[in-house]
Amino acid sequence: MKIRVLVTTVATAAAMMAVPATAQAAPHHGGDSIRYASAKACKVKKATVLCGNWRLVTHHGKILQLRDAQLEALDGKRRPVGFAAAPVAISGNGQKIAYFRKDGRIAVRTLGGGVTLLPADTLPKNVVQYNVWFRLSDDGASLAVTDRRTMIFDTKKGRRLGLLPAKREFMGFSGDGKEVLTSGPDEVFRVYDRSARLLRQGRPADDVNGWGPNALHADARTVATLVSGDKIVVSDVETAQVEGDNPIKLPKGGTVEMLDWTGPDQVTLHVSQNLPKVPNRMTVLQHDTKTGVTTVRDRYDILKDTFTYAACGG
């Protein structure tokens, strides 16, 4: 089981404790940042269960214990389910992490800083937490919280900015985090601002699958799509005109967990592999949509005792 991309934080000593880990490559945003979050697996009476805390693995080789975060997801009667971890999300820059606190409040923690709490009534008290997921923008300024519908929050003050219409599937934030891309049963792309005001819409280009992986450019009109696992197609949301079509070679047996715009002409892909000797390996690729050149930005193996994990995006 794997969770979509996230970021994390180093907070007060009371909330986290750092311990040495294997040395790792420098992060892409400067300074230390979270590479991924891991929930530990333990054997209990021949069964594999969640145990301990959410652990945050940084680019500088630290493992941070996120002690105030809820580990197991709760059912509608607020009982731990045992088979699923509570959702977490890490921003693309690795500086913020969103999670359920142990008291049930949704929190956004900043690396080396404080915590912002969302309103206590953000979700119903009887919400089934394993049906909830979080997604942070690359800069961590915006948070999407999805239950039956998707709400957009400002992470600085915890204020709700917008509520997306029903039956609109949140696909991701734009490259600058100011807009969101959605799809739906009508197979139409719709772009909204953070207040849920519709900006533009259109049917995908012929080769483009509306369910992705798709990523919205900072211009809020250009979409990059991984098609058939072997090419990146760049198209216009409204006109469906294809503006670029380049082949891309993924690691053998790789699954694209995330696709994000990280530059004017650059998309970044997080690709996971399940290998015989390394069951969880992540390769981060950068692809130039103009030249078609693809380079490896990062590659790492998830902790061997991991039950589930979430990587940073961007």
N, C-alpha and C positions, 0 to 999 in steps of 0.2 A: 504494500500500500504506500502511495506517495502523495504528498500534498503539493500544491502549486507554490511557487516562488514566494520568498519572504525576506525580511531583513531583520536586524536585531539591534540590540542595545546593551550598553553597559551602563548600569545605573548605580544606585547607592550600594554600598557594601552589604547592607541588610538584605537587599533583594537578590544580589548575585555574588558569586565567588569565582574567581579565576583560578584555573589550574593549568599547568603546562600541557601542551599537546604537540603533535608533530609539527615541525617548522613548515610553513606554507608560503606560496608566492605572494608578492605584494598585491594589494587590491588595486582596482582600476580607477578609483575615485580619490586616491591619496589618503594617507593616514590609515588607521585600522578600521575595519568594517566587518560585518558579519557575512560569512560565506554561505552558511546554511544552519538550520535548526534541526536537532535530532532528538527523537524520543527513544529512550532505551527499552530494550526487550529483555525480559527475565523469564527463566523457566520456573514454573510453579506446578508441581504434580504433573509433569510431562506436558503441560500447556505453556505456550508462549504468551506472556502478558506484558502490558505497559508497566513501567516502574520508574521511580525517581522523579526527576524534573525535566522540563524542556531544557536542552543544552544548546548553547549557541557557539558555533565553531567559527573563529575569526581568521582572517587572512594572515595575521601575525602569529598564528599557532596557539591561541588561547582557547580554552573551553570555559564558557560562562554558564553558570547555573541560574536559570530564570526562575527563582524560587517563588515568586508571587503569582506565577502563571498556572492555570488549571491544566493538568496533563490529560486526564480522561474526559471524553465527551459525556455529557449528561443527557438522559432521556427526558420525556415530557414531565416526569415526576421528580426530576432533579436527582436521579440515581445514576452513578457511573455505569456506562455500558460495557466497559472492559475490552471491546473489540475495536474501538476507534479512539483516536486522540482528539482532543479539543482543537479547533482550528487555530492556526497562527499564520501570519503573513509578514514578509520582510520587504522593505522598500528596495528598489533597484540599487540605490547607493549604499545599502547596508547600514544605514544610520537609524532606522526606525523599525519597530516590530509591533504588530497588533496581535492581541490575544485576549482570551477570557481570563480575568483575575479569578482567584479562588472564591471570591464573594459573588461572582456572577457578572460583575461589571465588565464592559469591554474597555480595554486600556490600550493606549499607544505610547510606548516608551521610546525615548531618544537615547542613543548611545552616549554614555557619559553625562546624561542629563536627567530631566524629570519625566513625569508621567502625566498624560492627559487622559481623563476619563470621559467616555461618551455618556449621554443621559441614561439614568437608570432604567427608563422605560423604552430604550431603543428597540428591544425585542421583548416579546411576551415572556412572562416568568416560566411558562410551560413549553418554551421552545425546545425542539429536539436539536441539540447542538451539532450532531454529526451531519445535519442537513444545512448548516450555516457555513459560509466561507467568507474570508476576508481577502481583499486585494488592495495593496498600497501603490500609489503612483511612484515613478522612479525617484522623484525627489522627496517622497514621503509626506508631502503636504496634503494629500487627499487620500481618503480611505473609502472603499466600497464595501458595504456590508450586505450580503445577500442571504435572505431567507426565502420567502415566497416572491418577494420583489427586492430590488436593489436600492439601497439608500447611499447617498454620497455625503461624506463628512469632511469638514476641515479639521485636521489633526492638531492644529495649534490651540484651538479653543474647544474642540469637541462638538462644535455646532453642526447640526444637520443642514446641508445646503440644498439637497434635492432628493426627490423620490422618482425613480424611473417608472414609466408606465408598465402595467401588468403585461405579461407574456413577452417582455423584452429581455433577452439573455445578454447579460453584461459580458463583453468580450475583452475589455481592457481599457486603460487610460491611454490618451494620446502621448506622444513623446514628451511633451512639456507638462502633462498632467492636468491640463485645463479643460479637456473634453473627454468624452467616453464613446466607445464604439459598441453598438449592440446589434444583435441579429434576432430572428424570431421565426415562428412557424410560417410566416409569409415569405421567408427567404429574402428579405430586404434588409440591407444595411441602413441603420439610422444612427446619426451622430448627434449627441446632446452635449450641452455645456453642463457644468457641475450643478446648476440649479434645475436640471432636467428640462431645459428649453431646447426644442428640436432645432437643429441648425441645418441639416441636409440629410438626404436619403437617396437610395437608389439600389437597383438590383445588382448583384455581383457580376463581374465579367464572366464570359462563358466558361473559362477554365477554373474559375475561383469558387471554392466551396465556402458558403457563408458561415460555416461552423469552424473553419480555420484549420490550423492555427493562423490567426490574423492579427495584425498590429496596425494601429492608427498613427500616422505621422503627426508631428507638432503642428502642421498646417491644417489639421482637422478635416482634410479631404482626400488624402492619399493613403491607400491601404497596401500593406505588404502581406502576401499570403504564401505559405508553404504548400505547394501543389504536388500531390503524388509522392511526397517525400524526397523529391529530387530536383526541384526548381523553386526559385523565389519569383513570384509574379507581383509586380507593382501596378496598381490600377487606381482610377479615380472613382470615388464613392458615387457621385451623381451621374457621370456619363458612362461609367464602366469601361472607359478607354484604357487599354493596357499601355503603360508607359515604360515598362521594363520586364524582361523575362530572361532570367539567368539560371543556368544549372547550378546545383550545389550538391556536394558530396558529404553525406553525414557519416559519422562513425558507424562501423558495422553493427547492425542490430539495434541502432539507436532510436530512441523515442524523443521527439521534441516536446519538452515540458513547457517551454515558454518561448515566445517570439516578441521582441520589443524593438522599437526604433530608438537608437542611442546616438544618432547623429543625423545631419541633413541627408546623407546618402548611405547611412549605415544601419543595419539591423543586427541584433544580437540574439543568438539562439542558445538555450540551455538544453543539452541533449543527454539523456540518461541511458546507460547501458546495463544490462544484466549479463555479466560474463561468468564463466565457470569458476574462476579463481577470485574474481572481484564482483560480487553480486550487485553492488551499487557504485557505479562510476559516473561522474558528471563531466562533460566536456562543454566548454563555453566557446562558441564560435562567433566571430564577427564577419559579416558579409557586406561587401560594398555593392550596393544595388546599381551603380553606374558601370563599374568595371567587371563585376562578377567575381572578383577575387575574395577568397575566404581564408581567414587566418584563425589560429587557435589562441584565444585570450587566456584561457585557464583550463586546468584539468585536475580533478581531485577525486579521491575515493571517500565515500561516506563511512563513518565509523562502523566497524563490523557488528557491533551489538545493537544496531539501530532497528527499531520496530517500524518507524515511519519518519519521514523527514520533509523539510521544506527548504528550498534554496532561494537565495535572493534573485531578483530579476534584473533587468537592465544590463 
